[in-house]
Amino acid sequence: MKTLESIKRELKEYDGKDIKIMEVCGTHTSSIFKNGIRSLISSRIQLISGPGCPVCVTASSYIDRLLEYALKDNHCVLTFGDMMKVKGSKLSLTEAKAMGGNVKILYSPLSAIKAAIKSPDTQFVFAAVGFETTAPIYALMMEEIIKNGIKNLRLMTSIKTIMPAVSYICVNEENIDAFLCPGHVSVITGSSLYREMALKYRKPFVIGGFDGEHIIAAIYEIVRQISSKEYDMKNMYQSAVSSEGNQKAKALIDKYFEVADDYWRGIGIIKDSALRLRPEYKDFDAGSTTSEDVDITPPGCKCTDVILGRITPAKCPLFGGACTPLNAVGPCMVSSEGACGIWYRNSEV
Ligand code: SF4
């Protein structure tokens, strides 16, 4: 493959330290495994996962609040499947359901509207967890709730924005040399923000597609920049990502949400890292995340180190033994986008 040869050629000329590239998005992590990219590229390049799993970074106190609603008379929690097995301080939603709690899994957020209209006597709480990618859908939900005059459906949001987390990593985790930027998030945010980051932190930020060839091409661009001491943003996913992003989606997000500080599970408070319902919509807010949320890390779990790219999941002593998808200790093993779960499903443990 031409790009693989180009990577080898660049590395021949490069006499610096080994290169650590963080892929921020779980879909990239899965594709890296699916295409065997680690075995194709040089051992001088380390690919490491980042904080790209929204369920993994949602505080346990948020899950505790959902549990309270699930167990409350006349209430029903609506959620995507990924949230079901993540533990709060003691229990998960799956366990609350087994105790008689009212929890329903949704496949589309808009089906929450139908559920609320169909059962007007039930108070529904929708767990709106995600990044910039799902924020427009949650904004659309708000449009529908208001348009239909629905009074028995509220959102409990944990909507994070990825760029402040990446900035946090640039400032606090010196070992990351470059970023393979999250493709889906970039469709909404646009590529221009990454240029500021690349120049500020003097690291390559490359936006790549999800096919194996696209990822290898993005890795080549990162190696090329590092070996020639260039630090810039390069958008190699122009078919989907524009410079300014999806303006319509951004306007819709802006109508309902404002930027706020937030608590990230395993990390702590990150400034301006959440989208929270604006004060004028507080009646639709069932207790969204704030910087006052708290977290309990299960004993022995290294999710913080995994999320911050300090270790690969396989370096956690519990990986594949005490912690598996069937018996997950930490959130990174539970979610389909969590690094530990992806590593487990794709490794021969
Ligand atoms: Fe936490 Fe399990 Fe991942 Fe270890 S393998 S970091 S215990 S989720």
Residues whose N, C-alpha, C, O or C-beta is under 5 A from the ligand:
A	BS01	SF4	G300 C301 K302 C303 V306 P313 C316 L318 F319 C323 V329 G330 P331 C332 M333 C340
